[in-house]
């Protein structure tokens, strides 16, 4: 089931985000992700339009949008590769005509996931905070 997130979900979402960030971005020092925990909890998730996916009432993933920008798509590491990410992404694709996102170039599994789901690379740039290369990717409804 996909539903809007509630304040009661916030600690779970931050935990999923943190563990997923460590796993997917092992090329970035973990202290960077630790330094973002409070901002995720107090700023980024609350300012986004966030929906959670539940399985037997347990939150297993979430997607956060800021207008047509996909700010976050994270699935609990124990539930990855079971279709939750694709389901969350398709939920937003049904609601929008265009979705843009940034993804680290070194996060090959995420780049492949987005390409497989109809996104194309539009631009390559350097993330100022990490000094790592990232892609701007875009999906447009046909």
C-alpha positions in Angstrom: 0.0 0.0 0.0 1.2 3.5 -0.8 0.0 6.4 1.5 1.1 9.9 2.4 3.7 9.9 5.2 2.7 10.9 8.7 4.8 12.5 11.4 4.9 9.1 13.1 6.9 7.8 10.1 9.7 10.3 10.2 12.3 8.3 12.3 11.7 5.2 10.1 12.1 7.2 6.9 15.4 8.8 8.1 16.7 5.4 9.1 15.8 3.9 5.7 17.4 7.0 4.0 20.6 6.8 6.1 21.2 3.0 5.7 20.3 3.2 2.0 22.7 6.2 1.5 25.6 4.3 3.2 24.9 1.2 1.0 24.4 3.0 -2.3 27.1 5.7 -1.9 30.0 3.8 -0.4 32.2 6.2 -2.5 31.3 9.0 -0.1 32.5 9.1 3.5 29.8 8.1 6.0 30.4 11.2 8.0 28.8 13.2 5.2 25.5 11.2 5.6 25.7 11.5 9.3 25.9 15.2 9.0 22.7 15.3 7.0 20.5 13.2 9.4 19.0 16.2 11.3 18.3 18.1 8.1 16.5 15.1 6.6 14.3 14.8 9.7 13.6 18.5 10.2 13.8 20.0 6.7 14.0 17.8 3.7 11.3 15.2 4.3 8.8 17.6 5.8 9.2 20.1 2.9 8.6 17.4 0.3 5.5 15.6 -0.8 6.4 12.2 0.6 4.6 8.9 0.2 5.5 5.7 2.0 5.0 2.1 0.9 3.9 -0.4 3.5 3.9 -4.1 3.6 1.9 -5.6 6.5 1.8 -2.1 8.1 5.6 -1.9 8.1 7.1 1.0 6.2 9.5 -0.5 3.6 10.3 2.5 1.4 9.4 6.1 0.5 9.5 8.6 -2.3 9.8 12.4 -1.9 8.9 14.9 -4.5 9.4 18.6 -4.7 7.1 19.6 -7.5 8.5 17.6 -10.5 11.8 16.9 -8.8 12.4 13.5 -7.3 14.2 14.4 -4.2 14.4 10.9 -2.7 13.5 7.3 -3.5 14.7 4.8 -0.9 13.7 1.3 0.0 14.7 -0.5 3.2 17.8 -2.6 2.3 16.0 -5.8 3.4 13.2 -5.1 0.9 15.3 -4.1 -2.1 15.0 -5.8 -5.5 11.4 -6.9 -4.7 9.7 -4.2 -6.8 9.0 -1.6 -4.1 11.2 1.1 -5.8 9.5 0.5 -9.2 6.1 0.6 -7.6 6.8 3.9 -5.8 8.3 5.4 -9.0 5.2 4.3 -11.0 3.0 5.9 -8.4 4.6 9.3 -9.2 4.7 8.7 -12.9 0.9 8.3 -12.9 0.6 11.7 -11.2 3.0 13.7 -13.3 4.0 14.6 -16.8 7.7 15.0 -16.1 10.1 13.9 -13.4 13.7 15.1 -13.0 16.3 13.9 -10.5 20.0 13.9 -9.7 21.9 10.6 -9.2 25.6 10.1 -8.5 27.4 8.7 -11.6 29.1 6.1 -9.4 25.8 4.8 -8.1 25.6 2.4 -11.1 22.7 0.4 -9.8 20.5 3.5 -9.4 21.5 4.9 -12.9 20.6 1.5 -14.4 17.3 1.4 -12.4 16.3 4.9 -13.7 17.3 4.1 -17.3 15.3 0.9 -17.2 12.3 2.9 -16.0 12.4 5.4 -18.9 14.7 8.1 -17.6 17.4 9.6 -19.8 20.6 11.4 -18.8 20.3 15.0 -19.7 23.5 16.5 -18.2 26.5 15.7 -16.1 27.7 18.0 -13.3 29.7 18.0 -10.1 28.0 18.0 -6.8 29.4 20.9 -4.9 29.1 19.3 -1.4 30.8 16.0 -2.2 32.8 16.9 -5.3 31.4 13.8 -7.0 30.0 13.6 -10.6 26.3 13.3 -10.9 23.7 13.0 -13.6 20.6 15.0 -14.1 18.1 12.5 -15.4 14.6 13.1 -16.8 11.4 11.1 -17.6 8.7 12.6 -19.7 5.2 11.0 -20.1 4.5 9.9 -23.6 
